[in-house]
Amino acid sequence: MSLETRPSFTARLWHFGERVLRAVEHLQPLAQFAARLYVGAAFFRSGLTKLRDWDTTLALFGDEYKVPLLDPATAAVLGTAGELVLPVLLVLGLGGRFAALGLSVINVVAVISLAEIAEAALQGHVFWGSLLAALVLWGPGRWSLDRWVVPALRHRALGAVAHEGARYTAQASLPHR
């Protein structure tokens, strides 16, 4: 007669938790893509608004937005260009960390350049900032062009060098006679 021991409730609960976490990990690429799309769309729309009425944009940068270290016209051009180019890169995941970092700078400058900012607007900037920080730290994810382009570029740029380095390392590890 065999004694079958059934796993304890704690062990079954632990096992269930591990399965749930593995399932959730499969959602990471979707979450990273959704974050890129959400933030990218918000900044791109803002850039389009500035571009549609350039005279108003220049007036806003001259009167309302007090961008430190830049004259208003330069700040308007750089801010609008950043809001139009960086979101496209972010959504594509091409230079994803660079794009997220650039949009983070624009986000911070937007908050500090306004003398008065509504609480709801500030919360929006905080939310965008946290999504951008996550993208800077963990990258644009598997569903990005960086996932395919960067390794190919690295191989193309460093292929011979990397191959020589690997051969040198292999030779250095051989026993000397």
Salt bridges, closest charged atoms under 4 A:
GLU83 OE1 - LYS50 NZ 2.92
GLU164 OE1 - ARG167 NH2 2.69
